[in-house]
Amino acid sequence: MTPGNRKARVLKVLLRNRLAVLGAGIIVLLTLGAVFAPWIAPYDYARQRLERGYETPSKDFWLGTDEYGRDVFSRIVYGARVSLAVGFLTVGIGLVLGVTIGVAAGYYGGTAGNILMRLMDILLAMPSILLAIAIAASLGTGLFNLMIAVGISNIPRYARIARGSVLSVRGMEYIEAARASGSGDLRILMRHVIPNCTAPLIVQATLGVASAILNAAALSFIGLGIQPPFPEWGAMLSEGRQFIRELPHLTLFPGLAIMITILGFNFLGDGLRDALDPRMRR
C-alpha cells in the first residue's frame, strides 16, 4: 500500500468515528478561540471592576465576574491560549527527548541503552503529577517552568513507546537490506526506523496533550503554575473554590472548559488509535 493510499484509508476510518470527529471539532474550536481571543473576548481579561465583583451570569457578563470584577468569560477565552500552549509545548518537549532516548536505547542497545531505560523506569515508578510537582517546586512558578516540569514528567512514557517500536522493526528485512546497501545508522533511523514507529507515538501525543493540560491545571490549582493576573483554568478553579456554594459559576465554567478540552483530545486520540492500528478496527 502506497503512503497516499494509507493516509486516505486512515482518514476514511477516522471520519467514520463520530466521537473522533467531535473531538477534532472541539479542538479546532478551542484553537480558533485561542487565536482570535482579542476579538472574541468582550473585555480585557485583567481589567478590574471592584464595584461589580461577584456578579452572576448576566447579559453584561455572560459567565459572571470574579472577586475583582473581571469577566469570567474573557478569562476563560484567554485561558485557552495558556492551556493549549502548555499542552502542545510540553508534549513537544516530552516527545523530542523521549523519542531520542527510546530510539537510541532500542536501536543500539547495550549497557548505555539499559542504563537509560532503567532511569526511565525509575521516573515511571513515580506518578507523573507528583514528578511534575517536585520539578515545579524546585524550578519555581511561571509559564516556562510549568512547561518544563510537565514536559520532563512525560519523557519516560514516550521513551518506552519509542524503544518498543524500534525493537519491533529493528530486525526487519528492509532494515537489513538498507544496512547491506551501505546506509549509515542515521539514514536508516531517519528513513526506515522512525517513520515506522510514528503511529503509536501520534496516538500517545494526542492523549498526552489532554494529560498535560490536566497536570498544568493541577499545578496552577496548588499555586505552582501560572501566577495572576494571567488567566489559567486551574488557577481560576483555585480562586473560586472558597465560593463554590455561594457563587458556583466561578468554578463551574473553568471546570467545564478543562473537561471539554480533555474530552476532545481523548476522543481524537481514541479515533487515531483505531485508525492507525488495524488490530483495533472491527
N, C-alpha and C positions, 0 to 999 in steps of 0.2 A: 504494500500500500504506500503510495507516494505521500510526502508530507502534506501536500494540499488536500488530498482525499482524507487524510487522517484528521486534519483540522476541521474539515467540513463535517465529518462524522461526529467529532466531539461537540461541535457547535449544535448539530442537529439533536443529539441526545440531551444536551444542556437545555435547549429551548423547549423540549418536551417536558422538562421538570418544572412544574408550576412554582414550587417553592423556591427553586434556584432563580427563576425569572423574577419572582417577587423580591428575593434578596438583592439581586442585581439592581432592580428598580429603586430599592431603599438606598443602596449605596450611591447610585447616581444622583438621587435627590439630595442626599446629605452632602455630597461633594459639590453640587451646584449651589446649595445653600451656603456652604463654607466659602466658596469662591466669590459669590455675589452678596456676601453678608452686609457690606455697607449699603447696598441698595434694598435689601430685604428687611433688615432691622429698622424699625421706625425710630429708634432712639440710640444715642450713644450708650454703649454698654457700661461705661464708667461714670456717666452723669448721675449725680446725686440730687435727690429732691426730698430732703428730710421731712418736709411738711406732708409728703404723700407716701410715707413709708407704711409698710404692712397693708397695702391695699389688695383686695381680692380681684380676680379677673373681671375686667370691665371693657367697655368699648375704647377707652383711652389706653388701657394697659391690658392687652389680650390675656396674658397669663399672670397678671398681678405685678406687685412690686415687692422688693425685699425690705430689710430694715432700714436701708439708706435711701429708699425710694427709687432704686434702679430698676429698670424694666426687665422682668424675668425673661420675656420672650427674646428680647435683644441679646441678653446674656447667653441664652441657650443657642441662638443662631451663631454668635461669635465663638461660643464654646465648641461648636462643631469643628472649627478650624484647629483648635488646640488638640482635640481628641483624635481627629483624623491624622493630623501631622504626627502626633505621638505614636499612633498605631502603625502608620506606614514606615516611619523612620526607624522605630525600634525593631520592627520586623526586618527592615533592611540591614540593620546592624547585626542582629542575630543570624540572619540568613547568610550574609557575606562571610562572617567569621566562622559560623558553624559549618557551612559547606566547605570552606577552606580546610578546616581541621578534619572533618569527616572524610573528604576526598583524599587528603594526604594520608590519613591513617588507613583507609581502605585500600588504596592503590599500592602504597609502598609497604605497609605493614611493619613488621619488625618490632624491635624494642621501643623505638620512638613512638610508633603508632599505638602500641599497647599502653604506653605511659599516658599519651594524650587521651585515649578513651577511658582510662581509669580515672583521670581527672574529671572527665565529663560525667562519669558515673557518680563521683563524689558530689558534683554540683546537682545532678539529678536526684540524689538522695534527699536534698532539701526542697521543700515546696517552693515553687517559683516566686510566689508572693513574699515569702519570708526572705528569700535570697535578694529580691528586689528591695525589700525594706532595709536589709542590712547594708546593701550598697548605697541606697539613697541616704541613709543616716550617716554614712561615712563621707559621702561626697557633699552633702548639703542640699538645700532646696533649690528650686529653679527648674525651668523647662529643659535646659540642656542636660543637667544632672539626672532629671527624671527619665529622659530618653536613654541615657547611658545605663542607668540602673535596670530599667525594664529590658533593654536590648541585651545586656550581658546575661540576664536571667534566662533568655530564650536560646542562647548559644548551644547548650547541651542537646536540646531536642533536635535542632537541625543537624548537628554533628552526627548523631546516631542515625538519623534517617539517611543522610548522605553516605555514611560509611556502609550501611546495609545495602543501599542501592548499588554502590560501587562494587561491593563484594559479589553481587549477583550478576554483574556484567563483565567483571574483570577477566574471567576465564572464557568468555565467548570467542567463537571462531573469528569474527571480524576484528576483534582486538588483536588476536594472534597474527592475523593477516596483515594488519596495519603495522605491527611491530616487525614482522618479517620483511615488509617492504621498505624498511629503513626509517619509519616515522619515529620521531622523538617522543619522550614522555609527555611534554607539554602539548604537542599536536594531538596525540592520542587522547589526552584528557579533554581538551577543548572541543575536538571534533567528534569523538566517539563515546567517551565515558559520560561526561557531564550532560550532554543532550539527552541521553537515555535514562538519566536519573531525575529529570525535571518534574515529571508528573507527581510523585508523592510530595516533592518539595513545594510545588504550586499549591496543592491542597492544604498542606500544613501551614504555608504562609498566609493563605486566606483565613483559615481558622485562627492563626496566630495573631492577626490584626485584632480580632474580637477579644482574644485573651489579653493582648497588650493594652487595649482601651480600658478593659475592666481593671487590670492591675494599676494602670495610671490613675484611674478614678479612685481606687482604694488608697493609693499613696497620698493623693491630694486630700482624701477624706480624713486621714490621720495627720495631715499637716506636713507631709514630706514631699509634696509635689508642687504644683503651680501656686504661687502666692498672690494674694489680692494686689491690685484690683483686677488682674486678668481673669476672665471667666473660664472656669473649668467645671464640668458637670459634677465630679466628685467633691470638689470644694464647695459647690453650691449645695449639695446634699448635706455636707458637714455644717454649713452655716444655717441651714433651715431645720436641722433635726430637733433643736430645742423648742421649735414652734410647731411640731408635727401635728399636734392635736388642734391647736387654735387656727393655724394657717397651713393646712396640708398642701397648698399649691407650691410652697417653697421647696418641698421635697418630691412631690408627685411628678412634676413636669421634668426636672432634671433626671429623675429615676426612669421615667418613660423614655427619655432621649437615650440614655445608656442602654436600656433594654431593647429598644427598637434597632439601634445600631448593631448591637451584638447579634440579635436575631438575623439581621440582614447578612452579615458576614458568615454566620453559621449556615444559613440556608444556601448561600452561594458556595461555600466550602463543601457541603454535602453533595450539592449538584455536580461540582467539579470532580469530586471523588468518584461518583457514579459514572461520569462521562469519560474520565481518563483511565479508569481501571475496568477492563472488560469483565473481570470476575464479579464486580459489584452490580452489573446490569442484569436485568432479568431477560 
